[in-house]
Amino acid sequence: MLSVAGNVMYYFFLRAETSENNQCNQVCDGTLVSNLPPSSFRSSSQLSSSHAPGFAKLNRRDGAGGWSPLTSDRYQWLQVDLGERTRITAVATQGRYGSSDWLTSYLLMFSDTGHNWKQYRQEDSIGSFPGNTNADSVVQYKLQQPAVARFLRLLPLDWNPIGRIGLRLEAYGCPYSSDVVSFDGDSSLTFRPSTGPRRTSKQVVSLKFKTQRNSGTLLDAEGQEGLGLGLQLERGKLLLLLRRGSTSPSEPRELASLGSLLDDQHWHHVALEQKNVHLNLTVDKHTQEVQLPEEFSLWAVDQVRGNTDTHKHAASTSFNKNIQGCLENLLFNNVNLIELTKHRNQQLTGNVTFSCAEPVSVAVTFPGPQSFLQLPWTLSSSSRGVSVGFQFRTWNEAGLLLTFDLPQQGGVVWLYLSEARLHLQVHKGGKVLLELSAGSALNDGQWHSVDLTSRRGRLTVSVDKQEGVFFLFGCPLEDSVQECRNPHGVFQGCMRLLTLDNQPVDLITVQQRLLGNYSQLQMDMCGILDRCSPSHCEHGGRCSQSWTTFHCNCSDGGYSGATCHSSVYEQSCEAYKHNGNTSGYFYIDVDGSGPIRPQLVYCNMTDEKTWMVIQHNNTELTKVRPSPGVKQLLVHFDYMSEEEQLLTVIDQSEHCQQELSYLCRKSRLLNTQEGSMFSWWFGGPGTGRVQTYWGGAHPGSHRCACGLRGDCVDPQHYCNCDADRTEWYVNAEFQELYQETKRFLL
């Protein structure tokens, strides 16, 4: 059997119409701020009572005509509580009435709780918004993607250089309705579709979720005989898992991975769209196509479980532990499962809370080299020693985490990252008294906990629960602290859950300038970005990153450049010949920087022609013995190149041929005198088809080349072998791929 091309696959793109999509179709441009009471406004500070944040309403002249903070700097903010989660589609700003005070650029932040803010970014760009050029004109900015939040916060970046920060604003949008449930790790939700005839060709599951844990099972859909698909969070990425068997479940098989940093306690959209063996997995704005095993062609869901209860379903699932967090608008084939649960539908069982209970965790971001946080330490605690704890996440391999003085023993403690490990040093009198390290690969973007204690001369440090004056996180911009000379690089990342002497540090108090000192920080948020999800590295290049950049490792892939875009191989044997090479084996990349992988071929470089020779698996003679009718001999030819490589080679070549010889003696090949066929070969485009011609003849002619030329050994037959003589003859030296065949293949 000789085959040039393989199967053709078709992908189906499905779309689920959720209740949120229905809301998107409605007009959503009503004013959201103008009718709010003054108590809905907060700010970092105010210049006077007449400059209070409650006066910051568009086109109003109350008070001093708008909001102005006590000090005009980049640490100020104005916050609006919309009262409930709302769809926000646009924002408009205006300067303070009758003044020289207006903003020229600003940032927008959103939150559901008034904590854990998230910066709004247009197409993942920097995210700053243009402001005003005077105090009276209105500048409106329509959001490319609507934001859903209860709290809106605006952070001034720049303002009129001869004035102050001054602001009036309005937000536009519409109410946002949704169904929400909260999972505590033990609760679950199970839906069993009604019995009877069910459509099995198309199934869609969509939802939103938020969580603070980076691992756990989110959803499990199970069908016949325990065949199921599961969504599991693993180190902040969403995995699509395949499971077989309910009585003796096997280890889940990973089908796809999408998303990153999904444990940021913000809402993330997920959709599973399946039709037969084709599936699309969508996480937020990115979609991945997945080819399912053939057994899914008639797969139907028997039950859908949200936050799988591993105790009740231990026999039917081998997924990981449950997740703690919230689900919103859980839809199965446009059926709102959460709404059905509220009405105690008999198809649903579970124990969930119809709200979203969110833990308050205030984080702080160190975005650059001028970021630092300085916290006081009372002498009364010095007699008991020192205790410090915190969590951090970063992409960088190095950077100073903290430094402080040891009050009793003397000396300075440095805690820093180096080569993605945590290092601790104690310096005194210019000497290193103690040095130890713990942890590894701590620049993976995950949250890592650090605990450090100093008691009675003993200093211990642990990372992720494993052991291996002022507290200063980073160094001030000005060298006001003479001892703060940082030899370990700048820490760029996030921190949270800071404790001093086992007492939590209130970072909101720090933000209000009531405790400690700080500079160039992003408070009450973690601004970490994953620059490798989705990866910009092409052709299988491995992506790594720091806080500010990403890098593609292109080694052993056959490509080079910043994103592994440029092929290191020539596109043809002819190109190698022009470079002065002689015949031999070479890697060629037929489409250059395109998606087709490089392939190894033999280049036969003659003076007249250059041939690209692609090997197959059957170059030796195969003996064919006589057989009684039904026992046919099948010989398979598998080429080293893939289908798309072969098709492109054929398209780019002046002439293509396959060599296939049939040596015969008393062995007919094609036509008998009666016209019946003794043999055929199978090949051609797509899955291939039966071919009944040979050696240079035209497709469908039922002839060999000699029959086309009229010089066969027996003029009554169209192939030499069909003469049925005792001498050895050769038929069909070459099988040519004609131009019309080439066009059909493409």
C-alpha positions, 0 to 999 in steps of 0.5 A: 500500500502506497500512501502520499497523504493522510486524513483530513480533519475538520474543526468546529467552533461552537459558541454558548449563549450565556446569560452574560452574553444576553446582557451584552446585547442590551444597551449598557450606557446608563450613568452610574455615579451621578445619583450616588450619595457622598458616602459612596465616595472615598479618597486617599486624602482631601485638600479641605472639606469642600474638596471632598471626594463626594463632590467629584461628580461630572458637571457638578459645581458643589463645594469647590467644584470637584475633588482635590487631594491634600498632596498632589502625587502619584500616591493619591486615589479616588474610589467609588462604591457602586453598591453592587456588582455592575457592568462598566462600559465607559468612564469620563473625566473632567477637571475641578470647576473654575480651577487649573486643576485637572488630570492628564493621565490616570489608571483605572482599578476595579474590585468586588470587595474594596480590596485586591484591586485589579488594574484595567488593561486594554489588550494587555498593554500598559493601561494608562488612560488619557485625561483632560486638557482643561477644567471643563471639557469632558473626556470619555473613554469607552472600555474595549472589554466591559469590566464587572465590579462593585468598586471603581478606583482612579489613580492619577498619574499626571496632572496640569503642571501649573495646577493640582490634581482635580477631578470630576468623573462619571462611569457608564454601564448597566446592572449585572445579574448573575448566579453565584455559589461559594465552595468551602472545600467540602461542599459540592454541586452535582447535576444529572440530566433528565433520562430519555433521548439526548443530543450527543453531538454537541455539549457546552459547559461555561462558567466563571470562577475565582479562588485564592488556592492554586490547585484543586478540582473545579469541574467534572463531567462524567458519561457512560462507563466512567468516561469523563472530562475534568477541569483542574487547577494546578499551580495556577494553570487550568488543566483539561483531564481525561478519565476512564473507568468508574469502578477502577479509575485510571490515572487522569490523562492531561489533554490541554493546559491553558491560563496562568496565575488563575489563583489571583482571587479575580473572576476568570471565564471558562468554556468547554465546547465539544462536538463529537471528538472536537473540543475547544477549551477557552480560558478568558480570551484564549482558546485551545483546540483539542482532539479527543479520543474516538470514543468521545464521538457519541459521548453523552454527559450523565452528570456534571459535578462542580467542585467534586466531592472526593469523599462521596465520589472516591470510587469514580474520580481520581482528580485532585482535592477540591478547590475553595472559591466561587463559581458564577453562571454555571451553564450546561447546554444553556441550562443554568445549574445554579439557578436550578439549585436555588429552586431545589430542582430534583436533578441537582444535589449539593450543599452550597452557599448562594453568595461569594465569601472572599477572604481579605488578603492585602498584597503589595507590589514592588514594581521597580528598583525604587520600591521599598517598604520600611516598618518600625520595630518596637524595643519592647519586642527585642527582649523576646527576639525577632519573628518575621513572616510573609509570602511572596511571588516573583519571576526574578531569580535574584533580589533583596527581600528584607534586612533588619538589625538584630537588637541583642546579638548585634549585626544585620540580617540580609534575606535575599533571593539568588539563583531562585533560592532563598539565602540568609546572611548575618553580617557584623563588623564587616564579616559574615557570621552566618549563611544558609539557604533554603528552597529552590525554583522560587521564581516560578510565579507561585506564592511562597511562604517565609518564616524567620525567627531569632530566639536566644541566639538561634536564627531559623528560616523556613520556606514553604514550611520547610526549614532549611530599630526598622524592618526594611523591605528594599532600599529607599531611593535616597540613601537616608539609611546608611546601612542600606547598601543592597548588594543582592539586586532589586526584588520585583514581585508581590508580598502579602500576609506580613507579620512582625513578632507574630502580629499581622501588619496592616498594609492599609494603615501603611498606605494611609501613611499612619505606619512606616514609610514606603515609596513606589509601591502598588498597594492592595494588589498584586501586579504580577503578569505572566509573559509566557501565557500564552507563549510568544515563542514559536515552533516549540521554543521554551519560554522563561521570564523575569518580572519585565521581560521574557526569553525564548530558548530555541535550542534543538528546534531548528529555529532562531531569533527572539521568538524562535521565528526564523528557520536555521535551515534552507527551504530546499536542496537547491538552496544548499547547492547554491551555498556550495554544498554537495550531495548528502543528507540535509534538514530542509524547512519547506515553509521557512518560518511557517508552522511545518516542521523541518525534515531530514532528506537526501539531496542528490545534487547533479550538474543538471538537476537537484533531487530531493529524495525522501525515504520510506520504510520499504526499499528491499525486494518483497517476494510475492508467492502464489495465493488462492484468491482471498489471501492478498499481499499488502505492502505498506510504504510509510514515508519519513515526512509528514503529510503537510511536508509532502504536500508542500514539497510537491507544490514547490517542486518542478517534477515529482516521482515515486519509484516502484518496481514490480519484477514478474515471471508467470505473474500477471499484473493488471489486465487479463484478456477478459479485462479483470484486475489482478492487482492494484495499489492504494494511494493519492490525496486525503485517505487515498483510493484504489489505483489501477494504473502503473508505471508512468501511465495516466490515472484510470487508464488501466495500463502500464507505461509500455501500454501507453507507448505501444511497446509491451512484449505482447501487444495484446496486453498493456503491461509486460507482466500480463504476457504471463511469460517465463522470463523476468520482466520489470513493470512501472519503473516510476510513478509520476505525480502529474500536475493535475494530481498535484493540484488535487492534493492541494 
